Amino acid sequence: MVVNSSELKEISPDSIRIARYLSLVDELIKEKPEILEKLKGLSMEYQNYLRMRGKNRD
């Protein structure tokens, strides 16, 4: 993988595997956006994100 058009960076097989999983999660969110409501109830990080996003809209 090339970073900043000059730096060569090796990516581990585990990182590639996780990237595949993230693409599946992205598909799920696009197909069923209501799943984010479940995430809101489980994830403090997501709750903080929603609060911060709300403040930035004011």
PyMOL Python script that loads the backbone (N, CA, C, O; Angstrom):
from pymol import cmd

cmd.read_pdbstr("""\
ATOM      1  N   MET A   1       0.846  -1.170   0.000  1.00  0.00           N
ATOM      2  CA  MET A   1       0.000   0.000   0.000  1.00  0.00           C
ATOM      3  C   MET A   1       0.890   1.230   0.000  1.00  0.00           C
ATOM      4  O   MET A   1       1.913   1.259   0.684  1.00  0.00           O
ATOM      5  N   VAL A   2       0.508   2.245  -0.761  1.00  0.00           N
ATOM      6  CA  VAL A   2       1.265   3.489  -0.828  1.00  0.00           C
ATOM      7  C   VAL A   2       0.508   4.567  -0.061  1.00  0.00           C
ATOM      8  O   VAL A   2      -0.698   4.734  -0.239  1.00  0.00           O
ATOM      9  N   VAL A   3       1.216   5.288   0.784  1.00  0.00           N
ATOM     10  CA  VAL A   3       0.639   6.369   1.572  1.00  0.00           C
ATOM     11  C   VAL A   3       1.315   7.675   1.171  1.00  0.00           C
ATOM     12  O   VAL A   3       2.540   7.728   1.053  1.00  0.00           O
ATOM     13  N   ASN A   4       0.535   8.720   0.963  1.00  0.00           N
ATOM     14  CA  ASN A   4       1.061  10.042   0.599  1.00  0.00           C
ATOM     15  C   ASN A   4       1.919  10.004  -0.665  1.00  0.00           C
ATOM     16  O   ASN A   4       2.882  10.762  -0.779  1.00  0.00           O
ATOM     17  N   SER A   5       1.592   9.160  -1.580  1.00  0.00           N
ATOM     18  CA  SER A   5       2.269   9.046  -2.877  1.00  0.00           C
ATOM     19  C   SER A   5       3.741   8.679  -2.793  1.00  0.00           C
ATOM     20  O   SER A   5       4.421   8.658  -3.818  1.00  0.00           O
ATOM     21  N   SER A   6       4.253   8.388  -1.601  1.00  0.00           N
ATOM     22  CA  SER A   6       5.676   8.060  -1.534  1.00  0.00           C
ATOM     23  C   SER A   6       6.016   6.999  -0.498  1.00  0.00           C
ATOM     24  O   SER A   6       6.958   6.234  -0.707  1.00  0.00           O
ATOM     25  N   GLU A   7       5.301   6.923   0.591  1.00  0.00           N
ATOM     26  CA  GLU A   7       5.628   6.003   1.666  1.00  0.00           C
ATOM     27  C   GLU A   7       4.973   4.644   1.428  1.00  0.00           C
ATOM     28  O   GLU A   7       3.764   4.560   1.211  1.00  0.00           O
ATOM     29  N   LEU A   8       5.763   3.599   1.468  1.00  0.00           N
ATOM     30  CA  LEU A   8       5.261   2.238   1.308  1.00  0.00           C
ATOM     31  C   LEU A   8       4.959   1.670   2.684  1.00  0.00           C
ATOM     32  O   LEU A   8       5.818   1.694   3.566  1.00  0.00           O
ATOM     33  N   LYS A   9       3.761   1.166   2.878  1.00  0.00           N
ATOM     34  CA  LYS A   9       3.313   0.670   4.176  1.00  0.00           C
ATOM     35  C   LYS A   9       2.781  -0.737   4.012  1.00  0.00           C
ATOM     36  O   LYS A   9       1.915  -0.974   3.170  1.00  0.00           O
ATOM     37  N   GLU A  10       3.286  -1.685   4.809  1.00  0.00           N
ATOM     38  CA  GLU A  10       2.798  -3.058   4.762  1.00  0.00           C
ATOM     39  C   GLU A  10       1.522  -3.170   5.596  1.00  0.00           C
ATOM     40  O   GLU A  10       1.451  -2.650   6.709  1.00  0.00           O
ATOM     41  N   ILE A  11       0.526  -3.847   5.051  1.00  0.00           N
ATOM     42  CA  ILE A  11      -0.747  -4.066   5.735  1.00  0.00           C
ATOM     43  C   ILE A  11      -0.835  -5.542   6.103  1.00  0.00           C
ATOM     44  O   ILE A  11      -0.641  -6.411   5.253  1.00  0.00           O
ATOM     45  N   SER A  12      -1.127  -5.820   7.362  1.00  0.00           N
ATOM     46  CA  SER A  12      -1.178  -7.207   7.821  1.00  0.00           C
ATOM     47  C   SER A  12      -2.443  -7.899   7.317  1.00  0.00           C
ATOM     48  O   SER A  12      -3.441  -7.235   7.039  1.00  0.00           O
ATOM     49  N   PRO A  13      -2.410  -9.219   7.199  1.00  0.00           N
ATOM     50  CA  PRO A  13      -3.607  -9.969   6.806  1.00  0.00           C
ATOM     51  C   PRO A  13      -4.778  -9.735   7.764  1.00  0.00           C
ATOM     52  O   PRO A  13      -5.931  -9.724   7.333  1.00  0.00           O
ATOM     53  N   ASP A  14      -4.494  -9.547   9.063  1.00  0.00           N
ATOM     54  CA  ASP A  14      -5.568  -9.269  10.019  1.00  0.00           C
ATOM     55  C   ASP A  14      -6.261  -7.941   9.711  1.00  0.00           C
ATOM     56  O   ASP A  14      -7.482  -7.838   9.829  1.00  0.00           O
ATOM     57  N   SER A  15      -5.499  -6.939   9.323  1.00  0.00           N
ATOM     58  CA  SER A  15      -6.083  -5.646   8.962  1.00  0.00           C
ATOM     59  C   SER A  15      -6.968  -5.768   7.732  1.00  0.00           C
ATOM     60  O   SER A  15      -8.033  -5.154   7.662  1.00  0.00           O
ATOM     61  N   ILE A  16      -6.533  -6.545   6.782  1.00  0.00           N
ATOM     62  CA  ILE A  16      -7.327  -6.753   5.565  1.00  0.00           C
ATOM     63  C   ILE A  16      -8.622  -7.480   5.903  1.00  0.00           C
ATOM     64  O   ILE A  16      -9.681  -7.151   5.368  1.00  0.00           O
ATOM     65  N   ARG A  17      -8.540  -8.459   6.784  1.00  0.00           N
ATOM     66  CA  ARG A  17      -9.721  -9.208   7.211  1.00  0.00           C
ATOM     67  C   ARG A  17     -10.722  -8.275   7.906  1.00  0.00           C
ATOM     68  O   ARG A  17     -11.922  -8.341   7.643  1.00  0.00           O
ATOM     69  N   ILE A  18     -10.226  -7.416   8.784  1.00  0.00           N
ATOM     70  CA  ILE A  18     -11.098  -6.468   9.482  1.00  0.00           C
ATOM     71  C   ILE A  18     -11.742  -5.507   8.489  1.00  0.00           C
ATOM     72  O   ILE A  18     -12.913  -5.162   8.642  1.00  0.00           O
ATOM     73  N   ALA A  19     -11.007  -5.075   7.488  1.00  0.00           N
ATOM     74  CA  ALA A  19     -11.577  -4.184   6.469  1.00  0.00           C
ATOM     75  C   ALA A  19     -12.746  -4.863   5.754  1.00  0.00           C
ATOM     76  O   ALA A  19     -13.742  -4.212   5.439  1.00  0.00           O
ATOM     77  N   ARG A  20     -12.628  -6.146   5.501  1.00  0.00           N
ATOM     78  CA  ARG A  20     -13.735  -6.874   4.880  1.00  0.00           C
ATOM     79  C   ARG A  20     -14.947  -6.886   5.798  1.00  0.00           C
ATOM     80  O   ARG A  20     -16.075  -6.685   5.349  1.00  0.00           O
ATOM     81  N   TYR A  21     -14.713  -7.121   7.083  1.00  0.00           N
ATOM     82  CA  TYR A  21     -15.823  -7.123   8.042  1.00  0.00           C
ATOM     83  C   TYR A  21     -16.487  -5.750   8.094  1.00  0.00           C
ATOM     84  O   TYR A  21     -17.711  -5.651   8.172  1.00  0.00           O
ATOM     85  N   LEU A  22     -15.684  -4.697   8.051  1.00  0.00           N
ATOM     86  CA  LEU A  22     -16.248  -3.355   8.084  1.00  0.00           C
ATOM     87  C   LEU A  22     -17.111  -3.085   6.860  1.00  0.00           C
ATOM     88  O   LEU A  22     -18.116  -2.381   6.959  1.00  0.00           O
ATOM     89  N   SER A  23     -16.739  -3.628   5.716  1.00  0.00           N
ATOM     90  CA  SER A  23     -17.570  -3.433   4.524  1.00  0.00           C
ATOM     91  C   SER A  23     -18.904  -4.146   4.690  1.00  0.00           C
ATOM     92  O   SER A  23     -19.920  -3.664   4.190  1.00  0.00           O
ATOM     93  N   LEU A  24     -18.926  -5.288   5.386  1.00  0.00           N
ATOM     94  CA  LEU A  24     -20.189  -5.978   5.659  1.00  0.00           C
ATOM     95  C   LEU A  24     -21.056  -5.167   6.623  1.00  0.00           C
ATOM     96  O   LEU A  24     -22.272  -5.085   6.452  1.00  0.00           O
ATOM     97  N   VAL A  25     -20.432  -4.577   7.623  1.00  0.00           N
ATOM     98  CA  VAL A  25     -21.166  -3.728   8.562  1.00  0.00           C
ATOM     99  C   VAL A  25     -21.746  -2.528   7.827  1.00  0.00           C
ATOM    100  O   VAL A  25     -22.887  -2.140   8.081  1.00  0.00           O
ATOM    101  N   ASP A  26     -20.984  -1.941   6.929  1.00  0.00           N
ATOM    102  CA  ASP A  26     -21.461  -0.805   6.141  1.00  0.00           C
ATOM    103  C   ASP A  26     -22.684  -1.188   5.308  1.00  0.00           C
ATOM    104  O   ASP A  26     -23.645  -0.423   5.223  1.00  0.00           O
ATOM    105  N   GLU A  27     -22.647  -2.357   4.701  1.00  0.00           N
ATOM    106  CA  GLU A  27     -23.805  -2.838   3.938  1.00  0.00           C
ATOM    107  C   GLU A  27     -25.026  -2.990   4.840  1.00  0.00           C
ATOM    108  O   GLU A  27     -26.131  -2.601   4.460  1.00  0.00           O
ATOM    109  N   LEU A  28     -24.834  -3.551   6.027  1.00  0.00           N
ATOM    110  CA  LEU A  28     -25.935  -3.732   6.964  1.00  0.00           C
ATOM    111  C   LEU A  28     -26.561  -2.388   7.341  1.00  0.00           C
ATOM    112  O   LEU A  28     -27.784  -2.257   7.357  1.00  0.00           O
ATOM    113  N   ILE A  29     -25.735  -1.400   7.640  1.00  0.00           N
ATOM    114  CA  ILE A  29     -26.249  -0.080   8.018  1.00  0.00           C
ATOM    115  C   ILE A  29     -27.018   0.549   6.861  1.00  0.00           C
ATOM    116  O   ILE A  29     -28.047   1.187   7.084  1.00  0.00           O
ATOM    117  N   LYS A  30     -26.546   0.384   5.648  1.00  0.00           N
ATOM    118  CA  LYS A  30     -27.251   0.945   4.485  1.00  0.00           C
ATOM    119  C   LYS A  30     -28.583   0.244   4.253  1.00  0.00           C
ATOM    120  O   LYS A  30     -29.569   0.893   3.902  1.00  0.00           O
ATOM    121  N   GLU A  31     -28.626  -1.071   4.445  1.00  0.00           N
ATOM    122  CA  GLU A  31     -29.850  -1.836   4.230  1.00  0.00           C
ATOM    123  C   GLU A  31     -30.841  -1.674   5.371  1.00  0.00           C
ATOM    124  O   GLU A  31     -32.052  -1.675   5.151  1.00  0.00           O
ATOM    125  N   LYS A  32     -30.332  -1.533   6.589  1.00  0.00           N
ATOM    126  CA  LYS A  32     -31.194  -1.458   7.776  1.00  0.00           C
ATOM    127  C   LYS A  32     -30.698  -0.349   8.698  1.00  0.00           C
ATOM    128  O   LYS A  32     -30.113  -0.636   9.743  1.00  0.00           O
ATOM    129  N   PRO A  33     -30.919   0.907   8.332  1.00  0.00           N
ATOM    130  CA  PRO A  33     -30.414   2.003   9.156  1.00  0.00           C
ATOM    131  C   PRO A  33     -30.984   1.999  10.577  1.00  0.00           C
ATOM    132  O   PRO A  33     -30.404   2.602  11.481  1.00  0.00           O
ATOM    133  N   GLU A  34     -32.116   1.321  10.773  1.00  0.00           N
ATOM    134  CA  GLU A  34     -32.703   1.252  12.114  1.00  0.00           C
ATOM    135  C   GLU A  34     -31.802   0.503  13.105  1.00  0.00           C
ATOM    136  O   GLU A  34     -31.996   0.600  14.317  1.00  0.00           O
ATOM    137  N   ILE A  35     -30.829  -0.236  12.593  1.00  0.00           N
ATOM    138  CA  ILE A  35     -29.901  -0.942  13.467  1.00  0.00           C
ATOM    139  C   ILE A  35     -29.105   0.048  14.321  1.00  0.00           C
ATOM    140  O   ILE A  35     -28.609  -0.304  15.391  1.00  0.00           O
ATOM    141  N   LEU A  36     -28.990   1.284  13.839  1.00  0.00           N
ATOM    142  CA  LEU A  36     -28.275   2.296  14.609  1.00  0.00           C
ATOM    143  C   LEU A  36     -29.008   2.635  15.906  1.00  0.00           C
ATOM    144  O   LEU A  36     -28.379   3.063  16.874  1.00  0.00           O
ATOM    145  N   GLU A  37     -30.328   2.450  15.939  1.00  0.00           N
ATOM    146  CA  GLU A  37     -31.075   2.661  17.175  1.00  0.00           C
ATOM    147  C   GLU A  37     -30.634   1.659  18.244  1.00  0.00           C
ATOM    148  O   GLU A  37     -30.523   2.012  19.418  1.00  0.00           O
ATOM    149  N   LYS A  38     -30.386   0.423  17.844  1.00  0.00           N
ATOM    150  CA  LYS A  38     -29.877  -0.574  18.789  1.00  0.00           C
ATOM    151  C   LYS A  38     -28.484  -0.184  19.269  1.00  0.00           C
ATOM    152  O   LYS A  38     -28.162  -0.324  20.449  1.00  0.00           O
ATOM    153  N   LEU A  39     -27.670   0.302  18.354  1.00  0.00           N
ATOM    154  CA  LEU A  39     -26.320   0.723  18.709  1.00  0.00           C
ATOM    155  C   LEU A  39     -26.364   1.865  19.718  1.00  0.00           C
ATOM    156  O   LEU A  39     -25.559   1.915  20.647  1.00  0.00           O
ATOM    157  N   LYS A  40     -27.306   2.777  19.530  1.00  0.00           N
ATOM    158  CA  LYS A  40     -27.425   3.913  20.445  1.00  0.00           C
ATOM    159  C   LYS A  40     -27.654   3.429  21.874  1.00  0.00           C
ATOM    160  O   LYS A  40     -27.150   4.032  22.821  1.00  0.00           O
ATOM    161  N   GLY A  41     -28.405   2.354  22.035  1.00  0.00           N
ATOM    162  CA  GLY A  41     -28.668   1.829  23.360  1.00  0.00           C
ATOM    163  C   GLY A  41     -27.508   1.065  23.961  1.00  0.00           C
ATOM    164  O   GLY A  41     -27.459   0.878  25.177  1.00  0.00           O
ATOM    165  N   LEU A  42     -26.576   0.621  23.142  1.00  0.00           N
ATOM    166  CA  LEU A  42     -25.477  -0.221  23.615  1.00  0.00           C
ATOM    167  C   LEU A  42     -24.133   0.493  23.704  1.00  0.00           C
ATOM    168  O   LEU A  42     -23.263   0.078  24.469  1.00  0.00           O
ATOM    169  N   SER A  43     -23.958   1.540  22.944  1.00  0.00           N
ATOM    170  CA  SER A  43     -22.630   2.122  22.785  1.00  0.00           C
ATOM    171  C   SER A  43     -22.565   3.553  23.335  1.00  0.00           C
ATOM    172  O   SER A  43     -23.229   4.459  22.830  1.00  0.00           O
ATOM    173  N   MET A  44     -21.756   3.733  24.373  1.00  0.00           N
ATOM    174  CA  MET A  44     -21.547   5.078  24.908  1.00  0.00           C
ATOM    175  C   MET A  44     -20.814   5.945  23.881  1.00  0.00           C
ATOM    176  O   MET A  44     -21.074   7.143  23.776  1.00  0.00           O
ATOM    177  N   GLU A  45     -19.910   5.341  23.135  1.00  0.00           N
ATOM    178  CA  GLU A  45     -19.171   6.094  22.108  1.00  0.00           C
ATOM    179  C   GLU A  45     -20.136   6.656  21.083  1.00  0.00           C
ATOM    180  O   GLU A  45     -19.999   7.811  20.680  1.00  0.00           O
ATOM    181  N   TYR A  46     -21.118   5.859  20.647  1.00  0.00           N
ATOM    182  CA  TYR A  46     -22.091   6.320  19.657  1.00  0.00           C
ATOM    183  C   TYR A  46     -22.993   7.399  20.260  1.00  0.00           C
ATOM    184  O   TYR A  46     -23.345   8.359  19.575  1.00  0.00           O
ATOM    185  N   GLN A  47     -23.364   7.256  21.519  1.00  0.00           N
ATOM    186  CA  GLN A  47     -24.173   8.281  22.181  1.00  0.00           C
ATOM    187  C   GLN A  47     -23.416   9.602  22.232  1.00  0.00           C
ATOM    188  O   GLN A  47     -23.998  10.658  21.982  1.00  0.00           O
ATOM    189  N   ASN A  48     -22.134   9.556  22.550  1.00  0.00           N
ATOM    190  CA  ASN A  48     -21.308  10.770  22.562  1.00  0.00           C
ATOM    191  C   ASN A  48     -21.203  11.378  21.175  1.00  0.00           C
ATOM    192  O   ASN A  48     -21.262  12.599  21.025  1.00  0.00           O
ATOM    193  N   TYR A  49     -21.049  10.547  20.170  1.00  0.00           N
ATOM    194  CA  TYR A  49     -20.994  11.025  18.777  1.00  0.00           C
ATOM    195  C   TYR A  49     -22.277  11.779  18.420  1.00  0.00           C
ATOM    196  O   TYR A  49     -22.221  12.863  17.838  1.00  0.00           O
ATOM    197  N   LEU A  50     -23.434  11.204  18.770  1.00  0.00           N
ATOM    198  CA  LEU A  50     -24.705  11.855  18.458  1.00  0.00           C
ATOM    199  C   LEU A  50     -24.835  13.194  19.180  1.00  0.00           C
ATOM    200  O   LEU A  50     -25.328  14.165  18.606  1.00  0.00           O
ATOM    201  N   ARG A  51     -24.390  13.247  20.446  1.00  0.00           N
ATOM    202  CA  ARG A  51     -24.434  14.506  21.197  1.00  0.00           C
ATOM    203  C   ARG A  51     -23.558  15.566  20.539  1.00  0.00           C
ATOM    204  O   ARG A  51     -23.974  16.713  20.374  1.00  0.00           O
ATOM    205  N   MET A  52     -22.347  15.173  20.167  1.00  0.00           N
ATOM    206  CA  MET A  52     -21.409  16.126  19.546  1.00  0.00           C
ATOM    207  C   MET A  52     -21.920  16.588  18.183  1.00  0.00           C
ATOM    208  O   MET A  52     -21.795  17.761  17.831  1.00  0.00           O
ATOM    209  N   ARG A  53     -22.491  15.667  17.427  1.00  0.00           N
ATOM    210  CA  ARG A  53     -23.046  16.014  16.120  1.00  0.00           C
ATOM    211  C   ARG A  53     -24.176  17.026  16.282  1.00  0.00           C
ATOM    212  O   ARG A  53     -24.296  17.967  15.498  1.00  0.00           O
ATOM    213  N   GLY A  54     -25.004  16.825  17.307  1.00  0.00           N
ATOM    214  CA  GLY A  54     -26.105  17.743  17.580  1.00  0.00           C
ATOM    215  C   GLY A  54     -25.612  19.140  17.935  1.00  0.00           C
ATOM    216  O   GLY A  54     -26.206  20.132  17.513  1.00  0.00           O
ATOM    217  N   LYS A  55     -24.523  19.226  18.711  1.00  0.00           N
ATOM    218  CA  LYS A  55     -23.975  20.529  19.093  1.00  0.00           C
ATOM    219  C   LYS A  55     -23.407  21.258  17.883  1.00  0.00           C
ATOM    220  O   LYS A  55     -23.509  22.482  17.793  1.00  0.00           O
ATOM    221  N   ASN A  56     -22.818  20.530  16.965  1.00  0.00           N
ATOM    222  CA  ASN A  56     -22.207  21.145  15.782  1.00  0.00           C
ATOM    223  C   ASN A  56     -23.248  21.654  14.790  1.00  0.00           C
ATOM    224  O   ASN A  56     -22.917  22.442  13.905  1.00  0.00           O
ATOM    225  N   ARG A  57     -24.471  21.228  14.920  1.00  0.00           N
ATOM    226  CA  ARG A  57     -25.519  21.691  14.004  1.00  0.00           C
ATOM    227  C   ARG A  57     -26.120  23.009  14.426  1.00  0.00           C
ATOM    228  O   ARG A  57     -26.786  23.674  13.633  1.00  0.00           O
ATOM    229  N   ASP A  58     -25.891  23.398  15.683  1.00  0.00           N
ATOM    230  CA  ASP A  58     -26.448  24.667  16.181  1.00  0.00           C
ATOM    231  C   ASP A  58     -25.737  25.856  15.618  1.00  0.00           C
ATOM    232  O   ASP A  58     -26.085  26.992  15.938  1.00  0.00           O
TER     233      ASP A  58
END
""", "prot")
cmd.dss("prot")
cmd.show_as("cartoon", "prot")
cmd.util.cbc("prot")
cmd.orient("prot")
